[in-house]
């Protein structure tokens, strides 16, 4: 998959979290800029490009900003990666990393991270006990690990304004995944703990994100990729 004007991209997912195992897919996420003049035509460009081999998702700059301002966990991790996991970094990409804290709002972070974690729990709950094929048990364990990660990272972001991508103890996450794969109800105490923690802890974030920072960055992107015909 070839997409022009990639501003920032890197390796995300299990590899970034430190939860990958032999045979795990390597996931990539990035932001690209559509040519500015293409945004004014009858048919606007695609906002996302998704490809496999390798697994890659690229969002157009405006869409990525909307996702990030909404607290989307997957979008947000792109601007908190360790340096060695970035594969494309441009000056505009570095600017985006530089405004990452401005994109955070307490209400949206709490709703997004707890919301995604709750979705994972409902998937697990629907599968019942551990009497299932090995491949389904593996997917269940994976969803359980993501549930735990979303809860931990969301609370960290909510209370400190910082996001650590790599988990501190990968083995703890794998053990939790196996427990939940055997009995989905084992995930309920963890989710309940984090629901209570979000309610009790004070957030380091403002109530709402600073949309003006994203708007100013996006306008710089549009100016940079404005190529009037004939010039």
Secondary structure, DSSP 8 states (H G I E B T S, - for coil): ---S-EEEEEEEHHHHHT---TT---EEEEEE---GGGGGSSS---SEEEETTTEEEEEEHHHHHHHHHTT-HHHHHGGG--GGGEEEE-HHHHHHHHTGGGG--HHHHHHHHHHHHHHHHHHHHHH-BS-S-HHHHHHHHHHHHHHHHHHHHHHHHHHHS----S-S-HHHHHHHHHHHHHBGGGGHHHHHHHHHHHHHS--SS-SS--HHHHHHHHHHHHHHT---TT-
